[in-house]
């Protein structure tokens, strides 16, 4: 660190001040001890985290805030969270090697407070973005996502690419092919733009995603159950309801079973990637859901939403057994989201991170967008942001529970709002 010595600044009682990573010291050369320099270096790390200007703004705002608490400028200085971290660790000269990012913010909050958990949650996302961000890489992702959104909203590409494949019996082939194109159009350029071309020399990064996409696409395109429920065609309302139940049931079950086999084949353990005992950030997921609830309610009043939800065929309703039909359908519908999270946040993030590291997130979110083609436009647009955040947290926490809870919660809420609209 550059140290500038002088006779006048900083003013007493302070000996040194860190300005943009430089130490201004009031005294002669050599008057700073190793722990003093370490103290200022901790401030340098804090300044980098807050992009220097943010450090200055936050530092003096908190100093003023602390003054109004204790009415003493020196005591207020000692209470600043940035100073508390520096003083607590200044004599540990190895602290910089194992320091947790934004440690000053985490120390400022209580060990079990929701505030600390929110701070950790935000810092996880910020840390990942800082490590992964590249202007051209993220610009490329924005352009890809925009092309998908424009293609669907303006040209209805779902109808041309996927919609008619079910009637033609080609869905189990066409869907995996389209998803694979989306995945590799994202994965290969973003890995190269991260200057990690060596990852592409591993056969796993080519074969395993194809297997996973084939599992998901085949699960979505599975339609053999239509033959099993064909006897119900004489009762159209019952047939439509049974079609939805069978579709979600077999899709969810088949994907989950095949994902468990995939984990056994790639790690030697049977089960879903990310199904652990960890409950990290579950309170935050719940808080996010509550904050988004008013938006969901407003969205539920739009014509496009009411055309798409509820997913359950309402032709069978308006009878004494409505609750039975609704319960069975929604259980099967919710089961489908276990497969979705197990696939996109479990296998595609946690499972493939062994070979792709943090580069697993961006290919997953573009592929994840593709499964929202044909859904309401707002849901398609929001899938890139939701997929990105859930992907980061799955990569960081190595568990799926938060994603399962919030994803399943939103899906069932949309069903509930759709049913309320139907009955009203």
Secondary structure, 3 states (H helix, E strand, C coil): CCEEEECCCCCCCCCEEEECCEEEEECCCCCCCHHHHHHHHHHHHHHHHCCCHHHHHHHHHHHHHHHHHHCCHHHHHHHCHHHHHHHHHCCCCCHHHHCCCCHHHHHHCCCCCHHHHHHHHHHHHHHHHHHHCCHHHHHHHHHHHHHHHHHHHHHCHHHHHHHCHHHHCCHHHHHHHHHHHHHHHHHHHHHHHCCCHHHHHCCHHHHHHHHHHHHHHHHHHCCCHHHHCHHHHHCHHHHHHHHHHHHHHHHHHHHHHHHHHHHHHHHCCCCCCCCCCCCCCHHHHHHHHHHHHHHHHHHCCCHHHHHHCCCCCHHHCCCCCHHHHHHHHHHHHHHHHHHHHHHHHHHHHHHCHHHHHHHHHHHHHHHHHHCCCCCCHHHHHHHHHHHHHHHHHHHHHCCCHHHHHHHHHHHHHHHHHHHHHHHC
